[in-house]
Amino acid sequence: MTSRFPSSIAVALFSLLLLAGCSRQEFFDNAIAWERDSAGLSPQEITVGDLHISYLSNSEANNGEILVMVHGFAADKDNWVRMAGELTEQYQVYAIDLPGHGDSSKELDRDYQLQSQVSYLHRILRALELDQVNLIGNSMGGAITALYAARYPDTIQSATLLNPAGVFRYESELNIQLEEGNNPLIVSQPGDMKRLAALALEQQPFVPWPIYGVMEERAIAKREVNERIFQALTDSASEDTFTEALASISAPVLVIWGKQDRVINYRNVEVFEQYIPNARAIILEEIGHAPMIETPERSATLVRAFVESDDVRSRSGQ
């Protein structure tokens, strides 16, 4: 499944579990637990007011810089395991399930607009007593990360945006499908998960079929809340308001974008570079919407170099 879970090992594990009579759900749970453990991550939970929050953090704590990873729409904390496994020995990593996602609270009447999600993230980080963090966000999580850096500048050492949402000046394949009345980001029937993976990922990692099946079943079960969140994102502040926030970011920002992104056109990186005062961008060839899944080692290398850069270290007073 990842650099730490090559296809040969996955096939061997799959065969052993089948011989042991494991169900698809048991196989899924065992595979996810194996991958988290291999990445040096353990599942954790915390109650933050009316929120139940699930997250992953280092199985063995260290004194490294804090990396907080924020997933995209309809995704979850496990999207980061592939990349995080390259970083847990050096850094203290937190991959958080935002409200409405993963194993965190999923109330249908909650406000899921971007600015509200920024507030939820701030409450979560305060409850975890995390200050001076390096925020890393993908897609919707990239937009949340950017807005967080603008609103809470004193708590941010750096911000890394992977294929961030928030700006849609250049049309993508997703835009075309949405205009036709089809939303491929919301899984609602069998077969949708593979179609979503084909849209989002240029480089698809090996995933044994039972895992796709369970992932699809879980996504279908979350259809209603995903529709609610997507509508809230659509209703969020205008692009003009978003770019105004970008212009106020003082932390160093790295934008990483897969050039074959069919969800959000990579050319929108121009807007992030234009408005963020201290930003630089890296375009990855032959990569789609989720670099941390498609090329975890390289993504981790880029994050490590950025976090260790003079700009970031000087901001943290090192």
C-alpha positions as CSV (number, residue, x, y, z in Angstrom):
1,M,0.0,0.0,0.0
2,T,2.9,2.4,0.7
3,S,6.6,2.5,0.6
4,R,6.4,0.7,3.9
5,F,3.7,-1.7,2.6
6,P,4.8,-2.9,-0.8
7,S,2.5,-5.0,-3.0
8,S,4.4,-8.2,-2.3
9,I,3.9,-7.8,1.5
10,A,0.3,-6.8,0.9
11,V,-0.4,-9.9,-1.1
12,A,1.3,-12.1,1.5
13,L,-0.7,-10.5,4.3
14,F,-3.9,-10.8,2.3
15,S,-3.3,-14.5,1.7
16,L,-2.6,-15.2,5.3
17,L,-5.7,-13.3,6.5
18,L,-7.9,-15.2,4.0
19,L,-6.4,-18.5,5.1
20,A,-7.2,-17.4,8.7
21,G,-10.8,-16.8,7.7
22,C,-10.8,-13.0,8.2
23,S,-13.8,-11.1,6.9
24,R,-13.3,-8.0,4.7
25,Q,-13.9,-5.7,7.7
26,E,-11.3,-7.6,9.8
27,F,-8.8,-7.5,6.9
28,F,-9.4,-3.7,6.5
29,D,-9.0,-3.1,10.3
30,N,-5.8,-5.3,10.4
31,A,-4.3,-3.7,7.3
32,I,-4.9,-0.1,8.6
33,A,-3.5,-1.0,12.0
34,W,-0.5,-2.6,10.4
35,E,0.2,0.4,8.3
36,R,-0.2,2.9,11.2
37,D,2.1,0.8,13.3
38,S,4.7,0.6,10.6
39,A,4.5,4.4,10.3
40,G,5.1,4.9,14.0
41,L,1.6,6.2,14.6
42,S,-1.1,5.3,17.1
43,P,-4.8,6.3,17.1
44,Q,-5.9,8.8,19.8
45,E,-9.1,10.5,20.9
46,I,-9.9,13.8,22.6
47,T,-13.1,15.6,23.6
48,V,-13.1,19.3,22.8
49,G,-16.3,20.8,24.1
50,D,-19.1,19.3,22.0
51,L,-16.7,17.7,19.6
52,H,-15.3,14.2,19.7
53,I,-12.0,14.2,17.8
54,S,-10.0,11.3,16.5
55,Y,-6.4,11.7,15.4
56,L,-3.1,9.9,14.9
57,S,0.1,10.8,16.7
58,N,3.6,9.3,17.3
59,S,3.5,5.9,19.0
60,E,6.7,7.1,20.8
61,A,6.8,10.8,21.5
62,N,9.9,12.8,20.6
63,N,11.1,16.4,21.0
64,G,11.1,17.2,17.3
65,E,9.2,20.0,15.6
66,I,5.4,19.7,15.6
67,L,3.8,18.8,12.2
68,V,0.0,19.0,12.1
69,M,-1.6,17.4,9.0
70,V,-5.1,18.4,7.8
71,H,-6.9,16.2,5.3
72,G,-9.2,17.2,2.4
73,F,-13.0,16.9,1.8
74,A,-14.4,13.4,2.5
75,A,-10.9,12.2,3.5
76,D,-9.5,11.4,6.9
77,K,-6.3,11.1,9.0
78,D,-5.2,7.9,7.3
79,N,-4.5,9.8,4.0
80,W,-1.3,11.1,5.7
81,V,0.1,7.7,7.0
82,R,2.2,7.1,3.9
83,M,4.0,10.4,4.2
84,A,3.9,10.6,8.0
85,G,5.8,7.3,8.2
86,E,8.8,9.1,6.7
87,L,8.7,11.8,9.3
88,T,7.8,10.3,12.7
89,E,11.3,9.5,13.7
90,Q,12.3,13.2,13.5
91,Y,9.1,15.1,14.2
92,Q,6.1,15.0,16.4
93,V,3.3,14.3,14.0
94,Y,-0.5,14.8,14.4
95,A,-2.9,13.8,11.7
96,I,-6.4,15.0,12.7
97,D,-9.9,13.9,11.6
98,L,-11.8,17.2,11.2
99,P,-15.4,17.3,12.4
100,G,-17.6,15.5,9.9
101,H,-14.8,13.2,8.8
102,G,-13.1,10.0,9.8
103,D,-13.9,8.9,13.3
104,S,-14.7,12.4,14.6
105,S,-18.1,14.0,15.3
106,K,-20.5,14.0,12.3
107,E,-23.5,16.1,13.2
108,L,-25.6,17.1,10.2
109,D,-26.6,20.4,11.8
110,R,-23.0,21.6,12.4
111,D,-21.5,24.5,10.4
112,Y,-18.9,23.1,8.1
113,Q,-17.9,26.3,6.2
114,L,-14.2,26.9,5.9
115,Q,-14.0,29.7,8.5
116,S,-15.9,27.5,11.0
117,Q,-13.5,24.6,10.3
118,V,-10.6,26.9,11.0
119,S,-12.2,27.7,14.4
120,Y,-12.6,23.9,15.1
121,L,-9.0,23.3,14.3
122,H,-7.9,26.0,16.6
123,R,-10.0,24.6,19.4
124,I,-8.5,21.2,18.8
125,L,-4.9,22.4,18.8
126,R,-5.5,24.3,22.0
127,A,-7.0,21.2,23.6
128,L,-3.9,19.3,22.6
129,E,-1.7,22.1,23.9
130,L,0.0,22.5,20.6
131,D,1.7,25.8,19.9
132,Q,4.1,26.9,17.2
133,V,3.2,24.2,14.8
134,N,4.0,23.5,11.2
135,L,0.6,23.1,9.5
136,I,0.3,20.8,6.4
137,G,-3.0,20.7,4.5
138,N,-4.3,19.0,1.4
139,S,-7.2,20.2,-0.8
140,M,-9.9,21.5,1.6
141,G,-7.3,21.1,4.3
142,G,-4.9,23.3,2.4
143,A,-7.5,26.1,2.3
144,I,-8.1,25.6,6.0
145,T,-4.4,25.7,6.6
146,A,-4.0,28.9,4.7
147,L,-6.9,30.6,6.5
148,Y,-5.5,29.4,9.8
149,A,-2.1,30.9,9.1
150,A,-3.9,34.2,8.3
151,R,-6.1,34.2,11.4
152,Y,-3.6,32.8,14.0
153,P,-0.2,34.0,12.8
154,D,1.5,33.7,16.3
155,T,0.8,30.0,16.4
156,I,2.3,29.1,13.0
157,Q,5.9,28.4,12.2
158,S,5.1,27.4,8.6
159,A,2.3,26.3,6.3
160,T,2.6,23.7,3.6
161,L,-0.3,23.5,1.1
162,L,-0.7,20.4,-1.1
163,N,-3.0,21.0,-4.0
164,P,-5.0,23.5,-1.9
165,A,-8.7,24.5,-2.4
166,G,-9.9,28.1,-2.1
167,V,-9.1,29.3,-5.6
168,F,-10.7,28.0,-8.8
169,R,-9.8,30.5,-11.5
170,Y,-8.7,27.8,-13.9
171,E,-11.2,25.1,-14.8
172,S,-10.6,21.4,-13.9
173,E,-12.2,18.1,-14.9
174,L,-14.1,18.3,-11.6
175,N,-15.5,21.7,-12.5
176,I,-16.9,20.3,-15.8
177,Q,-18.5,17.3,-14.0
178,L,-20.1,19.6,-11.4
179,E,-21.5,21.8,-14.1
180,E,-23.1,18.7,-15.6
181,G,-24.8,17.9,-12.3
182,N,-22.4,15.1,-11.3
183,N,-20.3,15.3,-8.1
184,P,-17.7,12.5,-8.3
185,L,-16.3,13.5,-4.9
186,I,-19.3,12.1,-3.1
187,V,-19.5,8.3,-3.1
188,S,-23.1,7.2,-3.3
189,Q,-23.2,3.8,-5.0
190,P,-20.9,0.8,-5.8
191,G,-18.2,1.6,-8.2
192,D,-17.9,5.3,-7.1
193,M,-14.8,4.8,-5.0
194,K,-12.7,3.5,-7.9
195,R,-14.0,6.3,-10.1
196,L,-13.1,8.8,-7.4
197,A,-9.6,7.3,-7.1
198,A,-9.2,7.5,-10.9
199,L,-10.1,11.2,-10.8
200,A,-8.0,12.2,-7.8
201,L,-4.9,10.1,-8.2
202,E,-2.5,10.0,-11.2
203,Q,-0.3,7.5,-9.4
204,Q,-2.6,5.0,-7.6
205,P,-1.0,2.9,-4.9
206,F,-1.6,-0.8,-4.7
207,V,-4.7,-1.4,-2.6
208,P,-6.1,-4.9,-2.0
209,W,-9.7,-5.2,-3.2
210,P,-11.2,-5.8,0.3
211,I,-9.9,-2.4,1.4
212,Y,-11.6,-0.6,-1.5
213,G,-14.8,-2.4,-0.8
214,V,-14.8,-1.4,2.9
215,M,-13.8,2.1,2.1
216,E,-16.6,2.4,-0.4
217,E,-19.2,1.1,2.1
218,R,-18.0,3.6,4.7
219,A,-18.1,6.4,2.2
220,I,-21.7,5.5,1.1
221,A,-22.7,5.5,4.8
222,K,-21.4,9.0,5.1
223,R,-23.0,10.3,2.0
224,E,-25.5,12.6,3.8
225,V,-22.9,14.3,5.9
226,N,-20.6,14.6,2.9
227,E,-23.3,16.3,1.0
228,R,-23.9,18.7,3.9
229,I,-20.1,19.5,4.1
230,F,-19.8,20.0,0.3
231,Q,-22.7,22.4,0.3
232,A,-21.2,24.3,3.2
233,L,-17.9,24.6,1.3
234,T,-19.8,25.9,-1.7
235,D,-21.5,28.5,0.6
236,S,-18.2,29.5,2.1
237,A,-16.7,33.0,1.7
238,S,-15.9,34.3,-1.8
239,E,-12.7,33.8,-3.6
240,D,-12.0,37.6,-3.1
241,T,-12.3,37.2,0.7
242,F,-10.0,34.1,0.5
243,T,-7.3,35.9,-1.4
244,E,-7.5,38.8,1.0
245,A,-6.7,36.3,3.7
246,L,-3.8,34.9,1.7
247,A,-2.3,38.4,1.5
248,S,-2.2,38.6,5.3
249,I,-0.2,35.5,5.9
250,S,3.2,36.2,7.5
251,A,4.5,32.6,7.9
252,P,6.7,31.0,5.3
253,V,4.5,29.0,2.9
254,L,5.3,26.1,0.6
255,V,2.8,25.2,-2.1
256,I,3.2,21.7,-3.6
257,W,1.0,20.8,-6.5
258,G,0.6,17.8,-8.7
259,K,0.5,18.9,-12.3
260,Q,-2.0,16.2,-13.3
261,D,-4.5,17.4,-10.7
262,R,-8.0,16.8,-12.2
263,V,-9.8,18.1,-9.1
264,I,-8.3,21.6,-8.9
265,N,-6.3,22.9,-11.8
266,Y,-2.6,23.2,-10.8
267,R,-2.4,26.6,-12.6
268,N,-4.3,28.1,-9.6
269,V,-0.9,28.0,-7.9
270,E,-0.2,31.3,-9.6
271,V,-2.8,33.0,-7.4
272,F,-1.3,31.6,-4.2
273,E,2.1,32.8,-5.3
274,Q,0.7,36.2,-6.2
275,Y,-1.0,36.9,-2.9
276,I,1.0,35.1,-0.3
277,P,4.0,37.4,0.6
278,N,6.4,34.6,1.6
279,A,5.5,31.7,-0.6
280,R,7.3,29.4,-3.0
281,A,5.8,26.7,-5.2
282,I,6.9,23.3,-6.4
283,I,5.0,21.5,-9.3
284,L,5.3,17.8,-9.3
285,E,5.1,16.1,-12.8
286,E,2.9,13.0,-13.2
287,I,1.2,13.5,-9.8
288,G,-2.5,14.2,-9.2
289,H,-4.5,15.7,-6.4
290,A,-2.9,13.9,-3.4
291,P,1.0,14.0,-3.4
292,M,1.2,12.6,0.1
293,I,-0.4,9.4,-1.2
294,E,1.0,9.3,-4.7
295,T,4.6,10.1,-3.8
296,P,4.9,10.0,0.0
297,E,8.7,9.8,0.1
298,R,9.2,12.8,-2.1
299,S,6.5,14.8,-0.4
300,A,8.1,14.0,3.0
301,T,11.5,15.1,1.7
302,L,10.0,18.4,0.5
303,V,8.3,19.0,3.8
304,R,11.5,18.2,5.7
305,A,13.6,20.5,3.7
306,F,11.1,23.3,4.1
307,V,10.6,22.9,7.9
308,E,14.4,22.8,8.3
309,S,14.9,25.9,6.0
310,D,16.4,29.1,7.3
311,D,13.1,31.0,6.8
312,V,11.2,28.6,9.0
313,R,13.9,28.2,11.6
314,S,14.4,31.9,12.0
315,R,10.7,32.3,12.6
316,S,10.8,29.8,15.4
317,G,13.8,31.4,16.9
318,Q,16.2,28.5,16.3
